[in-house]
Amino acid sequence: MHSYDTLLEECDDLEIEVYEMNKMKSKGLYSDNVIWINKSLPSIMEKCCVLAEEIGHHHTTTGDILDLSSVENRKQELKARAWAYERLIPFSKIIQAHKSYITTHYELAEFLNVTEDFLEVALERYNGKYGLYVTIDNFTICFEPLGVIELFDWNDAPVSKYWS
């Protein structure tokens, strides 16, 4: 699982300094190998999601993109968010949740250590990028409704599970 502490260790490895600050107007900010996280965020899960996005900026963003009226800046913002979605909600973890009999979006978000809102937006992005489903090894991950179909050989019965 990618907890806040694990992401902080990753920042340390990348030589990114991380500070939690009071009275920030935004949830997080990245610039020149420094990340600021709003200390007043309501949960460690939300801080984890914000930190992942800011690390995404480290990997995907160039220049000052604070002015989101610019199309290019909005594109860079979306790239950083997409990086965070793929980092915190990889398909392998959705499959692992299926194998662990996770049955609701709430349980899945908890299993992944992300907020439900972050999970929902990530799934919408995956749906937009891959369509209604994606197949990995012997698993098909469906995005509408969210579920995993596990494929077996002909001697075994196929099993599917959908989350509510």
N, C-alpha and C positions, 0 to 999 in steps of 0.2 A: 504494500500500500504506500502511496505517496503522501505522507503526512507533512505537516508544516515543518517539522524538524528535519525530515529527509530533504525537503526543498532548501532549507537553510544550509544544510551540509553541501548540497549541490552548488549553492551560491558561493560557499567558501571555496570549493574546488575550482569554480570559475573565476575566483578573485573578485566577486561582486560583494560589496558591503550592503547590509540590510539594516534599516533603522525603522522602528515603529515610532510614529510621531503623532502628537495630539493636534487637533485643530486643522486638519488637512481638508481641503475642499473636495478632493477626490479620494477614491478608495486606495489608489496606489499610483506610483510614479517611478519611471526609470530614466536615468540619464548617466552617461559616462561611468558605467560599472557601479552605480549606486542605485539601490531600490529603497523607496520610502513607502511604508505601509501605514494606512490610517489605523492608529491604535484603538479607535473607538468602534471598529467593526464588531458586530454582535457575537460572532462565533469564530472558533479556530478554523472551522471548515471554510468560512468565508475568507478568512485571511489566507488560507491555503490556496484557494481559487485565485485570489488577487495576486499572490506571490507567483503562482505559475504563469499568469498572464504577463507579469512584469519580466519574468525570466524569458518568456516568449519574445518580449521586446528586445532583450539582449541579443537573442539569436536571429531575429527577423527584421528589425527596424534600423533605419539609418536617418540621421538628422533629427531635427525638432519637428514633432508631429502633433504638437498641442492644438494647433488650429484645425479642428475637424470639419471646417467648412470646405477644406481642400479635399478633392476626390482622392488624390494620391495618399494623403495622410489617413483618410478613412480606410483605404485599402491596406495600409501598413498596420493599422489598428486591428483590422480583421485577421490579418496574418498572425499577429501575436496571440489573439484569442484562439485561433485555430490550433496554434502550437500548444497552447494550454489544454485545450480539449483533448488533443491526441496524447498529451503527456499524462493527464490525470484520468482519462477515460479511454484507454486503449481497448481494442476489440478483445484482446486476450483476457482482460479483467471482466468484460461483460460475459464472456464464455465461462470464466471461473465462477462468477456469480450464479450463472445457470447451473453449474455443477454443484454449487452450494445451496441450491433450492431457494434462492432469493426470489420472491414473488411479487413485490410491489416496487414502485418507483422510489418510495421513501426508503425501503430497505436497500435498494440498489445504491441510492445516493449515500446512505450511511456506510455501506460496504466499501464504496469508492472513496470515502472521506471528502465528499464534495457537497455543496448545497443542492437542493432539488432544482432551484432555478438554473444553476450552472449545468446540471445534468440535462434539463429540458432543452436549453439552448444548444448544447453540444449535440444532442440527438437530432435536433432540427438541422444543424449544420451537416451532420453525417447524411441525413436524408437528402438534403440538397446536393451533396457531393456525390453520393453513391446511388441514389434512388431509393426505392422501397426496401432494399435488402442488400447485404453483402455476404459472400460465401468465403469462409476461411477454413481450410482443412476440411473436416467433416461437420462443420457447423455453418448454419445460415443465420445471420443476425437480421431480424426484421425490424424496421424502424416504425412502421405504422400497421398495427399496434406493435409496441416493443416486445420482442420475444426472441427466443433462440430455438432453432430446430436442429436437433442433433441427428445426423445421418448414420445409420448402421448398415452392416451388410445384410443381404437378403434373409439370413437366418434369424436376425433380430428384428424386433418391432420398432419402428421409428417413434421417437418421443419428441413432443414439442411442448413448450411452455410459453405463455404470454403473460406479461406483467400488466397489472391494472393501474 
